[in-house]
Amino acid sequence: MLYSHIVMRIRQTTRLVKGLSKSVAVIQSAVVAVSLTFAMAAHADASSNGAHPRLVVSASDVPAMQQAIQQQGSFQDAYQALKAQVDKQLTQAINIPLPKDAGGGFTHEQHKRNYRLMHDAGILYQLSQEQKYADHAIEMLLGYAKMYKDLPLHPMQKEQAPGRLFWQSLNEAVFLVYTIQGYDFVYDVASEAQRQKIESGLFRPIASFLSSESPQTFDKIHNHGTWATAAVGMTGLVLNESEWVEQALYGLDKSGTGGFMRQLDELFSPQGYYTEGPYYQRYALMPFVLFAKSVEVNQPERKIFEYRDNILLKAIDTTIQLSYNQLFFPINDAIKDKGIDTVELVYGVTIAYGLTGDPQLLDVAKQQQQVLLTGDGLSVAQGIDSGKAEPYHFANKAFGDGQDGKQGALVVLRANQDDADIPEKHQALVFKATAQGMGHGHFDKLSWIFYDNGHEVVSDYGAARFLNVEAKYGGHYLKENKSYAKQTIAHNTLVVDKRSHFKGNTKRGNQHAPKVTLFATDDDMSVSSAHIDTAYQGVDMRRTQALINLENRALPIVIDVFNVTSDKNHTYDLPLHFNGHLMDTSATLNTNKTALAPLGKKDGYEHLWLTSEASLKQPLSKVTWLNDDRFYTMTTKTTKDMTLLFTRTGANDPDFNLREDKAFIYRLEKSKNVDFVSLLELHGEYNPSKEYTLDAHSQLENLDFTVHGDVQVVSFKLAGANPMLLALVPEGASDKRYTFTHKGNSYQFTGQYLLTTEQ
C-alpha cells in the first residue's frame, strides 16, 4: 500500500508540472523503469482494498474535483447544470422497460436515458457525497440485474449483430461503457449483497454476451469491435477480472490477432486517420480514449498513449483537423450535422489535454462549450478560466489512409485559416483520394468538397439516413443510401458509362486505392494530385487540384484538372454538386418546363431529375451561383460535343427520403482521352439588407490547358491582373529540374509545380 501511495503521489506531481519541462518525461520513464516489476502487484493491492473509482475518473482525482465545485468557475457551472438535470430526473419513477423498439423507439431511447442517468448520478455522488444519487444509481442497477440475465435477443434485432437490451450489440456495448462507470462511482456504497446481485445479474452476463458469446464482433477490426472490447475491458478493471482485460486488449485467445491493440494497429494510419472517415472516426474515438484512459489509470506501465508513436493522440488531433467551422467533413456514411461538439470528441480533447497540456486544445474545448466532470475536465476548466487557450491551427495536410498510410490519402488544402478576425470563414478544399472505407465507404474516388465563408459550397451528400427517427425506417440507413448516396454520381468525381466506381462492389473497392503522387504547400498555394486506374477497367483517372492565393486578390481560386485516358470510347460525366442558388450560366439552357424525367435507370441516375441541358459551343462554360452573401463561378474549358446538364434529386423517391441536392454535369460521349480543366472563383457580395450587390460576375477572361512532355500547363487571366500559368508535373520528383516552352517562352523550375506570371 505504501508503494502504491508513493507511485500515485509521483504521478500527481508530474501531472502538475507537465509542459513546463521536458525532464518530466524523463522522470516518468524512470519511475516506470524502477517500478515495472511491482506495478501490477501494486495495482492488484489497490483494487483489493477498494480504490474506487478507477476508470476515467480515479480516486485520486476526486478530492480536487470536490474542492472545485465549491469555487466559482467553469467546473462549478458544469456541476450545477448536471445536478439540476439529474435532480429533476430523480423526481420521476424509475422505468426499465422490456426491450421492444428499434433505434429511435421509446424503449431504445429510455435505456439510453437510463445508462446516462446511472453514470451521471454516480459522478454526482462522488462529488457531493449525497446519498440520494448513489441510492438511485444502485436501484437502477439492481433493476437491470433482475431483468438482463433472462433476456432473449431483441425482438427487433438488427441484421448485423443483435443485442438483448438493444436492437444491435453495438448499443449494448455503449450501454456497458456508461453503466460500468456508474457502478464504479457507487461501488463502495453498495452492500456486498447488492454488488453480488448487480455483478451476477448484469455485468457478468453482459460481458460474456459481448465477448465469448459474440466472437464475430469482439474480435472484429471495426468500430463495433472497439466498443465491445472497451466495454468488456473496463468492466474487467472494475470487477478485478484480469482475464477480461487481457482478452479486451489482445483478443479472445489473447494472441493479438484481435482486440483493442490490434484495432489501434489496423484502423488508424500513422497520421491518425481512421479508414471509415471522420464521422466514424469521432464515433470510434470514444471507446478508444475511455478504455485507454482506464488502462492508463490502472496500469500506467503499459504506456498505452505512447503506443505506436502516440497514435491515439494523433487520432484525436486528426479528428479535429477533419472539420470546418465545427462540422466534420461529411465523406462516406456521414450525418452532416455532426461536429466537434459531439461527446466523443469532448472526451478525446479533454483526455488529450490532461496528458499534454497543449493550450491549442483549450481553444477547441471552448468551442465545444462542454466541461466534463472528470479530473482531466477540471484541468480543462481551469485552463480555460485562466485564459491559457491559444488559437487552434488547422493545417494543410495529406492524411494517409490504411495501416501503413499508403492506401491513398484524404488531402486537406486550406487558405486564410489563421486569419485573426474570422478564421471560421477561411477556405478549405477536401480532396478524397482515400481507400474505400470498408462497408461505410462510398464509390467516390478523387472526389472533392469545398468550403468558404463558413459554408460547404461544393457539397457531398453524406449519408441518406435520419438517425434515430423511427418514422424513417427506424433510424436505419435508408435504402436510398445504397441506391443514391453511395453511388458515384452523387459525388464530385468522374462517372464512366453511367456506372459507379468498381460497379458499386464494396469488396472490389476495398482492394484498390488511389495513389497520391503530389502534395505540396507554400505561402502562395497548396496542391495535390492522385490517380487510379482500377475504378473502371481500361480507364486511367488522374485529378490535380490547387488552392491558390493571388497577389492583390483577397480570396483564393481553385484550379481543377481531371485527366482521363482510355483506348476505348466511353461516356464521361463530371458532376459538381453545389449549395446555393443558381444565378447565371454562359450557356443557353433548354429547361424542362412542364415535365421531368429521371436521368437514368440505375447507379443513382434513377434518383436525379434532369431539369435543364445545353450544348456548349463557346470555349469556356461558366456557371455562377450564390451562397449566403458570396458568388461562386465555376469556369470549365469546353471541348467538342460537350453538353451541360442540370439535375436535382427526388426522382424515384416515393417516401421523400432524399433531401434536395442540386448539381450540374459536364458530359462527353464517345470519347477516349479527355482533360477536364476548371477554375473556381470566389467573388463579390450580396447584401439584401442594405440593397447592394458587388462583383456578381466572373472576372476570368481566359483559361487554357496545354501539355509539354511531362509538364501540364494551366494558363489563365483574371480582369485587371497579369496572365498567370500553373505548371504541373503530377508524376514528377521534388528534386528534379524541368524545362518547357510555352507561347515561345522558356521556363525552368525544380519540383513538381510552378506558379508564375506569364512572360
N, C-alpha and C positions, 0 to 999 in steps of 0.2 A: 504493500500500500504506500509506504514511504517513497519507494522508487517511482510509482506511477504519479504520485503527487508532484515529485520533482520534475518529471517529464512534462506534466501539464503546465507547471509554472514557467518552464523554459519556453514552451510553445506560446503561452500568453505573452511573455515578454518580447519574443521575436516578432509576434504579430504587431505589437505597438510600434516597433521601430522599423517595420518593413518599408522599404522605399527610401529610407534615409541613407543606407549604406549597402554596398554590395557584399559587405562582410557578413550580413545576415544569412545569406545563402550558405556561406562557408560554415557559420555556426550551426545552422540547421543540419547540414550534411554531417558535421562532426558528431552532433548529438545522435543522429540516426546510426552512424557507424559504431559508436560506443554501445548503443542500446539494442542493436539488432537482435542479439541473442535472447534478450529478456523481454522484448516489446510484446510479443504475443502472450507471454505469461502475465505481463502486467495488465494487458487488455482483459484477459480472462478473469484476473483478480478483481479488476474494476467492475466487470459485468456481474460477477457473482455477488458483489457487495452492493448491487442496486444502483449503479451510477446511471440513472435515467434523468432526462432524455439523453439519447446518444446517437441521433441521426443528423438531420440538417441543423437542428439546434442541439447543442451539447449542454451537459450540466454546468460546465464552466462558463457558458455564455449567459446563463440565466441571471446571476446577481447584477451584472451591469445593465441588462435589459430591465430588470425590476427597478433599478435606480432611475433609468432613463424615462420611464413612464411617469415619474414624479416631476420631471423637469420639462419646461416648455420647449417645444421643438417639433420637428417632423415626425420623430418616432412616437412621441406622445400623441400627436394628432392621428397617426395611423392606429395606435392602440385604442383611442377613444372612438374612432369610427367603427372599428371592428367590434368593440364592446357594445356599442349601441345597436349594431346589426344583430349580434348574437343574443343580446338581451331580449330583443323583440322575438326572435325565433324561439327562445326558451319559454315564452308565454303560450306557445302552441303545443298541442299534443304531439307526441312522437308518432310518426307514421312510417311504418316499414311495410310497404305493400308487397304482396306476392308478385313476382315478375310477370308482366303481361304484354307491355307495349314495346314497340321498336323505338329506334332513336327519335327523339322529339316527342314521344308519347308521355303520358303522365307518370307511369311507374318508372320509366327510364330517367326522366328528369328528377323525380323525387329521390331516387337513390343517389343521383349526383348531388342534390342538395344535402342529402344526409352525410355523404362522406366528407363534404366540405365542412359541415357543421361539427362533425366529430373532431376533425382537425382543428378548427377554429376554437371550439370550446376547450380543447386540450391546451392550446397555447395560452389562452386567456387564464386558465387555471395556473399555469406555470408563472405567469407574470403577476397575477393579482392574488393568488392563493385563496380565491373564493371557492368554497366547496361546491357551490351550485353548478359551476362549469364542469368540474370533474364528475359529479354525480350524473349530470345529463349525458356526458360522453359515455360513461360506463353503462348507463341504462340502455343507450342505443347499441353499444357493442354487444351487450347481453341479448338484446332483441335480434340482432343479426346472427349471433351464435346459435340461438334457438331455431332459427329458420334455415340457415345456409346448408348445413350438412345433409339435409334431406331434399334439397332442391334438385330437380331433374334439369336437363338442358332447357334453355329458354324457349318458350313456345313460338317466338318469332325469330328463331335463330337465323343469323345472317349466313350467307352462302360460304363465307370463309370459315373461320374457327369460331363456333358458337360459345357463348358463356352460359352461366346459370342465372346470375342476377341481371345480366345484360344480354342483348342480342348477339354480341360478339365478345370473345375473350379479351380483346384489346381493352374494352371498357372495364372488364373485370380487373385487369392489371392496374389500370388507373385508380380504380376503387381501392385496391390494396395499397398502392403507394401513399394515398392520402390517409387511409384508415390506420395503417400501421404507425404512422406518425402520431395520429391522435391517441392511439393506445400507449405509445411510448411516453407521451406527455402525462398520462394519468396512471401509468403503471404502478407507481409507488403508493397511490391512493387506493387502488383496487385491493380487495382482500384476496388471500390465497385461493379461496373457493371461487371468487369471481374470475380471477385470472385463469384458473383451470377450465372454467366453462367457456370463457372467451377464446382461449387458445385451442381447446379441443373441438369447439363447435364452429369456429370461424377461421382462425388463422392457419391452423394446420391443414384443414380440408382445402381451403382456397389456394394455399401454397402448393399443395400436392396437385390440385387440378391444373394449375398454371404451369407446372414443371413436368413431373413424371407422367401425368395423365395427358399432357399436350406436348409431346416432344417435337412434333412437327412445327410448332410455333416457338417453343422455348429455345430451340437450337437454330432457329431460322435467322439468317443475316438480313434483317429487315426491322423497321421501326416497331412492329408488333413484338418481335423477339426482344428488342431493347426494353420495352415496357415490362415484359414478363420477367426478364432476368433482374431488372432493377427492383421490381416488386418483391420477388422471392428473396433476393439478396438482402434487402432492407429488413424484411421480416426475420430472416435468419440472424441478423445482427441484434435485433431486439429480443428474440427468443433464445439466444445463445445456441443457435443451430449452425455450427461452423461448416457442416457438410453442405447446407443450403447455400451458404456464402460462396464456397468453392465452386459449387455447381453453377451458381449465377455468374461467376467470373469466367469459368472455363468450360461450360457445357455440362450436360447431364453426366457424361462419362469422365469429365474433368480432363479430357485430352487436349483441350484448346481448339478443337475443330468447331466448337460453338461457343456460346456465352458472350458475356459483356466485353471481354478483352478482344475477342475475335471481331465483335461489332466495331470496336474502335479501330481495328486494323483495316477492315474492308469497307466500311460505309463512308469513311471520310478520306478525301485526298490529302496529300501532305500540306496543302494550303488551307485545309479545314472546310472544304466544300463537300456537302452531303449529296450523294448521287441522285436523290429524288428531287432535288431543288429546294429553294429557300422555304417554301410553305411547309414541306415535311421536315426540313431541317429544324425549324423552330419547334415543331411538334415532338420530334425525337430528342431534341435538346434537353427537355425536362427530365426524363428518366436518366439520361447520361449524367447530367450535373447533380441530380439529387442523390443517386447511388454513389457517384464518385465522391461527393462531399461526405456522405455517410461512411464510406471506406476511409477517407482521409481522417475523419474524427476518431474512428476506432482502430485503424491500422495504418498509421501515417508512414510506417516503414515501407509500405508498398509504393509510395510516391506516385500515386495514380495520376495526379495532374501533370506530372512530368513525363508520363508515358508517351512514347512516340513523338518526342520533341514537342511536348506541351500541346498535343493535338486537341484536347478539349478546350483549352483557352483559345486556340486558333479558331476552333469551330464557333465559339461564342462571338468572337470578333467578326468572323466571316458572315454570320447571320445578320449582324448589324450592317455590315458593308452591302449586303444584298437587299438594300431597301432604298426608297426615295421618298422624301417628305413623310417619313414614318410608316410607309406601307411597303411590304415585301414585293419584290419583282414577281409577277403572277405567272411564272412559267410552269409548265406541266399541270398536274391536277392541283390547282390553287384557288382558294376562295379569295377574291380580290380585296376584301375588306380587312384582311389580317395584316397586322403591322407590329412594330417594335414594342407596343404596349401589351402584347399578349403575355399571360402569366409565365409561360415557358421561358421567354427571354428576360422577363423581370428576374426570375430566379437565376438565369445564366449571368446576367450583368452583375447582380448582387454578389453571387459567389465569386465571380472573377475579380470584382473589386476587393473583396475580402482577402483574396490571395495575392493580388498585385498592387493594390493601392493606386492604380492608374487613374489620374484625375479626369481623363477624357471619358471614362466610363460614367463618371458623375454627370456629365452633360447628357448622356443617353438616359440615365436614371431620372434626371429632371424632366425629360420629355415623356418618360413613361408615367410619371405622376403617381407612382405607387411605391410605398415603403413596406418591405416585408418585416414581420415581427420575428426576426432571427438575429443571431449575433452579427452576421455579415450585414443584415439590413440596418442594424444600429450603426455600423461603420459608414454605410452609405448615407444615412440620415445625418449623421454628424458631419460628414464631408460636405454635403450639400448646404447644411445650415451654416457652416463656417466659410462658405464661398470658395471652396477648393476646386470647383468644376472648371475644366478647360474645354474649349470647343473640340468636338469630335471631328477628326479628319477623315473624310471619305476619299478613298484612293482610286487612281487608275490602276486596274489590276486584271490579270488573267488568272482566274481561279480554276486551276487544273482539276479535271474530273478523273474519277477512278482511283483505285487504291494506290497506284503509282503516280497519279497526277498527269498521266499521258494519254488519257482517253478523251481527248478534246478539252475544252475549257469553256466556262462562262466568262466572257470578257466584258468588263465594265469600263467604259470611257466616260470621263467627267470633265466639265469645264465650269469654272467660276464657283467651285464648291466651297472655297474658303473665303467667299465674299463676306465681309464683316457685317453687312447690313441685312441681306436676305439670302443666307446660304441655302434655305429650304427651297428657293426658286432657281437653283442652278440647273445646268443641263447634264443629262446622263443618257448614254447610249448603251443598251444591253444587247450584246451580240451573242446569240445562243449557238455555240459550236460544241455542245456537250455530248456526252453519251446519251443513250436512250432514257435512262432514269427508271429502269425496271417497269413494273406494271402501272405506275403513275406517270410514266413519261408520255410525251406527245410526239407525233411524227412531224417534226419541225426543224430539221437540220438547217443551220445557217439562217435562222430567223432573227428578227431584231425587234426591240421596243425602244421608244424614245420619249424622254421626259423633259419638260421645260416649264418654267413659270409655276412650279408646284403641281403640275398635272401630267398624266400619261397622255401623250399626244399621238404617237404611233403606238397602237394598242395590241395587246394579246388577250384573247378571250378568257384564258384561265379555264376553270372547271365549270361544267354545267351541273350545278348542284345547289340546293338550298339546304344548308347544313342544319339538321335538327328541326326542319319544318315538316311535320308529319304529313301535311296535305300534298307535299311534293315527293311522292314515292318514299315516304317515311324518313326523309332526310338522306337517303342513299344518293350516290351518283345517279343522275338521270340517264335514261337510255340515249339521250342526245349528247351525253358526254362522249360516248363511243362513236356515235354516228356523225357528230359535228365537231365538238370541242377538241378532240384528239387529232382530227384529220388535218392534213397539210394545208388545205385551202383556208382553214380558219386562222392561219398564221401568215406572217410576212416573209414568205420564202417561196422558192420556185416549186411549181407543180408541173409534172411532166405527164402528158396524155391524160389529164384529169384523174390521175391515180395518186394516192398518198405514198409518201416515202415507205420503202420496204413493203409496199402493198398493204400497209396497215398491220403488219405482222410484228408483234412485240418481240417475239423470240428472235427473229431476224434482226430487228433493230438493236437488241441488246448485244449483238455480236459485232457491231460496227460503230465507229465513232469518227467524227471529222478529225483532221489533223490541223492544228494551228501552226502556221508557218511564219507568222509575223505578229509581233506585239511590241510596240514601242511608244514612248511618250516623251515629249519635251515641253518647253514653255509655250510653243505655238500650237501644238496638235498632239493628238493621240491616234494611233492607227493599229488595225489588226486585220489579219487575213487568215482564212481557213478554207480547206477544200475537202470534198468527199466524193468518191466515185462508186459507192456501193448502195446509195439510196435508190438508184434506178440502174438496171442493167444497161451497160454501154453508154452511160451518161456521166460526164465528169462535171461537177459543180464547184466553183470557187467564188467566194464572196470576200471583198475587201471593203472595209468601212473606215472612214476617218472623220474625227470631230476636230474642227479647225477654228482657231481664233485668228481673225484677220485684223491687220492694222487699221485703225480708225473705224472699227465696226464694233459696236457694243455687244452684239450677240453672235455666237459662232454659227458655222454652217456644217452640214453633214454631206460628205461625198460617199456615194454608194456605187460600187462596181460589182456586177454579178456576171461572171464568165461561165458560159455553158458550151460544152463541146460534145459532139456525138457523131458517129459515122452514119446515122440513120435519121430520117425525118421524124420530127415529133411536134406535138402541140405544146407550147410553153405558156404557162400562166404565172405571172408575178403579181400577187396581190399586195396591197397596202391597206391595212385596217386603221381607221383614224377616228379619233374622238373630236367632235366639234360639228360645226355646220358648214356645209359646202357653200363657198362664196362665188367661185368663178372657175371656168376652165378655158383653155385656149382652143378647145375643140368644139365643133358644132354637134350638140347632143341630139340623139334621136331617142326621146324619152317615152317610155310606155305609159300612156295617159289613162287608158281605160281597162287594161287587163295586165296581169303579171303572170309570169311562168317561171318555174324553177330553172336554175342554170344548168342542172344536170340530174342524174338519176342515182348517184352513189358517191362514196368517199367525201361526204359533206356538201357536195354540189347540190344535192336534193333539198338542202335547207336554205339555199340562197335564192332570193327573188332577183331576177335581172330587171333592174329599174330603168337603166338607160345604157346606150352604147354609142360609139362614134368611130369613124375611120380617121386615121391620123395621117395627114399629108404634109404638115409643116415639119421642119427639122427638130423642133422642140415641142413637147407637150407639157402644159402647165396645169396643175390642179391646186387651187387655193381654198383653204378652209379657215374658220375662226374657232378658236378655243379660248374661252374666257375673254380676255381683253387683248389677245395677240393673234396675229395672222401667220399662217404657215403655207408655203408654196413648195410643192414637190415638182421639180422640173426633170423630165426624162428625155434623153436623146432618142428620137424615134428612128425606126428602120422601116424598110419597105413592107407593106402589108400588115403593119402593126395596128391593132384595134384597142380601144379603151372601153372597158365595161364598168358599170356601177352596179353594186349589189347591196342588199341588206338582208339580214337574217329574218326568218319567220315562215319560210315555206315548209310544208310537210311537218308542221308543229301544232297539231290539233289541241294540245293541252297548254299552249303558250308557255313552254318551258324555257325557250331561248330568249335572252334579252336582245334588244335591238342593237345590232352591230353593223356599221357601215364600212364599205370598202370600195376601192377602185382597183381594177385588174388590167395589167397590160398583157395582151395576148398576141402570140405569134404562132401561126400554123405552118405545117410543112417546112420546118426549119431544122437545121443541124447545129451550126455554130453561131452563137449569139452573145453579144455583150450588152447587158442592160446597164446603162450608166445614168445615174440620177444625182441631183443636188437638192438638198432641203434647205430652204431659207426660213429664218425666224425674223419676222419683221412687223413694224407698225404697232398701233394701239387703237383700240376701240373703247370709247368712253360714252356710253349712252346717258349717264347721269349729267355730264357736262356737255353732251351733244357735240362731240368732235371725233373725227377719225383721222389717223395719221398713217401714211405709208402703207396703204392697204394692198398695194400691188407689188408684184415681184420686181426686183431690181436686176435680175440676172439677164444679161444681154447675149451671152454666148456660152455654150457648153459643148465640148468636143472630146473625142477619145481616139487615141492612136496607139499603135504598138510598134516599138523599135527593138527588135530582138527580144531580150528578156525583160525589157523595160516597158511598162504600160504608162501612158501619159494622159492625164485628165487636164484639159485646159479650160479655163472659164474666165469670164469677165463680168463684174458687177458694175452697175452705173456709178460713175464718179470715182472709180478705182482703177488701178493698173491691171492689165491682164495677168493672170496667175496660172501656174501649172503645178500639178502634183505628179511627180514621177514615182512609180511603184515597182518594186521587184518582189512580188509575193513569195517566190521560191528562192530568193537570194540569200546572201550571207551578210551578217552585220559588219564584217571586217573587209569585205570585198569592194573594189572600186569599179564603178560603172560609168560608161560614156555613151551618150546618144546625141543625135542631131534632130532638132525639131524646128520646122519652118526655117531651115537654113542656118540655125544657130546651134553651136555645140555646148553641151552641158556635161559636167562631171560631178560625181558625188560618191561618197563612201557610205555603205549601209544599204538598207532596203527601201528608203524613201527620200524624197527631196521635195520641199515646198519652196517655191521661189517665184519671183516676178519674171514674166516672160521677157526675154531680151529683145 
